[in-house]
Amino acid sequence: MSFLIVIIIAVSLSMDAFSLSLAYGTLNIDKKQIYLLSTIVGIFHFFMPLIGMFIGSIILDWLPVAPSTIVFLVLVFIGVQMIIETLKNERKLSVMNTLELFLFSLAVSVDSFSVGIGLKTIYSVPIICSITFSLSALLFTYLGLQLGKKINEMIGSISTLIGGIALIIIGIFYIV
């Protein structure tokens, strides 16, 4: 697959972090927390796909299924999950302590873990995917936190919806 697909997946995976960051940005958190949270989310988005790829390799050795089918299922599942989350529109906001920063980062990086299962199918150099996912997540988290101070919470819901739809479309391209 082309690097453009990697970028589209990276942006799609970052939409969850972006939308939640928009919501947290409305709390007017300080610059230190903005930088820290953005960095931690970026780090999680770097390692989670690689861990998913490792575990995915083991799974693919046991299951006689085409990797493209697994990528399709994973991306559609994540996309549907993001859309459902948008429709629920349940966001509880509070000032975050260090543990909450890590839990936030883990929560928005779980989808990167799932994509990692089919990472070798997505692009031939998985480390490039992880770096791209990491930088995208860091940037979108930072932007979300900054923009969250200025824009309506409705945009956060729309961005998650768009990210979910994009993942479903990319998943369909893998199966076709």
C-alpha positions in Angstrom: 0.0 0.0 0.0 1.1 3.5 -0.6 2.3 5.9 2.1 -0.8 8.0 1.5 -2.9 5.2 3.0 -0.6 5.3 6.0 -1.1 9.0 6.4 -4.9 8.6 6.1 -4.9 5.9 8.7 -2.7 8.0 11.0 -5.1 10.9 10.7 -8.1 8.7 11.2 -6.6 7.1 14.3 -5.8 10.6 15.6 -9.4 11.7 15.4 -10.3 10.0 18.7 -7.5 11.8 20.5 -8.4 15.0 18.7 -12.0 15.0 19.6 -11.4 14.1 23.3 -8.6 16.7 23.4 -11.1 19.3 22.1 -13.3 18.4 25.1 -10.4 18.5 27.6 -9.2 21.7 26.0 -12.4 23.4 27.2 -11.1 23.0 30.7 -8.4 25.5 30.0 -5.6 23.2 31.1 -2.1 24.7 31.4 0.6 24.5 28.8 2.6 21.9 30.7 -0.3 19.5 30.7 -1.0 20.2 27.0 2.6 19.4 26.1 2.7 16.4 28.4 -0.5 14.9 27.3 0.3 15.4 23.6 3.7 13.7 24.1 2.3 10.8 26.0 -0.4 10.2 23.4 2.3 10.3 20.7 4.4 7.8 22.5 1.5 5.4 23.0 0.6 5.7 19.3 4.2 4.7 18.4 4.4 1.6 20.6 0.8 0.3 20.4 0.8 -0.6 16.7 4.2 -2.3 17.0 2.9 -4.4 19.9 -0.3 -5.1 17.9 1.9 -6.2 15.0 3.9 -8.6 17.1 0.7 -10.2 18.6 -0.9 -10.1 15.2 2.0 -12.1 13.7 1.4 -14.8 16.2 -2.4 -14.8 15.5 -1.8 -14.9 11.8 0.4 -18.0 12.2 -2.4 -19.8 13.9 -5.3 -18.7 11.8 -5.5 -19.5 8.1 -7.0 -16.2 7.2 -5.8 -13.5 4.8 -4.2 -10.5 6.5 -6.3 -8.2 4.4 -9.4 -9.7 5.8 -8.2 -9.1 9.3 -7.2 -5.5 8.5 -10.7 -5.0 7.0 -12.4 -6.4 10.1 -10.2 -4.4 12.5 -10.7 -1.1 10.7 -14.4 -1.5 10.3 -14.7 -2.5 13.9 -12.8 0.5 15.1 -14.7 2.8 12.7 -18.1 1.5 13.9 -16.9 1.8 17.5 -15.9 5.5 16.9 -19.3 6.2 15.3 -21.1 4.6 18.2 -19.0 6.7 20.6 -20.0 9.8 18.7 -23.7 8.9 18.9 -23.5 8.2 22.6 -21.9 11.6 23.1 -20.9 10.7 26.7 -17.9 12.9 27.7 -17.1 13.6 31.3 -14.6 16.3 31.8 -12.3 16.9 34.7 -8.8 18.2 35.4 -6.4 15.3 34.8 -3.7 14.1 37.2 -0.7 12.0 36.0 -2.6 8.7 36.1 -5.5 10.2 34.2 -3.0 11.5 31.5 -1.7 7.9 31.0 -5.2 6.4 31.0 -6.4 9.0 28.5 -3.4 8.2 26.3 -4.0 4.5 26.6 -7.7 4.8 25.8 -7.1 6.8 22.6 -4.3 4.5 21.5 -6.2 1.2 21.7 -7.3 1.6 18.1 -3.6 1.9 17.1 -2.9 -1.4 18.8 -5.7 -3.0 16.7 -4.4 -1.5 13.5 -1.0 -2.9 14.4 -2.4 -6.4 13.9 -2.4 -5.8 10.2 0.5 -3.4 10.1 2.7 -5.4 7.7 -0.2 -5.5 5.3 -0.7 -1.8 5.4 2.9 -0.8 4.6 6.1 -2.7 4.1 8.1 -0.8 6.8 6.1 -0.9 10.0 8.4 1.4 11.9 7.5 4.2 9.4 3.8 3.5 10.2 4.4 3.8 13.9 6.4 7.0 13.5 3.7 8.5 11.3 0.9 7.4 13.7 2.9 8.9 16.6 3.5 12.3 15.0 0.0 12.5 13.8 -1.5 11.7 17.2 0.9 14.1 19.0 0.0 16.9 16.6 -3.8 16.2 16.7 -3.8 16.0 20.5 -1.9 19.2 20.7 -4.2 21.0 18.2 -7.3 19.6 19.9 -6.3 20.8 23.3 -5.4 24.3 21.9 -8.6 24.5 19.7 -10.8 23.1 22.5 -10.4 26.4 24.3 -12.0 28.2 21.3 -14.5 26.1 19.5 -17.7 24.3 20.1 -17.8 20.8 21.6 -19.9 19.8 18.6 -16.8 19.8 16.4 -15.3 17.0 18.6 -18.2 14.8 17.9 -18.0 15.5 14.2 -14.3 14.7 14.0 -14.8 11.3 15.7 -17.6 10.5 13.3 -15.4 11.5 10.3 -12.5 9.4 11.6 -14.8 6.4 12.1 -16.2 6.7 8.6 -12.7 7.0 7.1 -11.6 3.9 8.8 -14.6 1.9 7.5 -13.9 3.1 4.0 -10.2 2.2 4.2 -11.2 -1.2 5.6 -13.5 -1.8 2.6 -10.6 -1.0 0.2 -8.6 -3.7 1.9 -11.2 -6.4 1.3 -12.1 -5.4 -2.3 
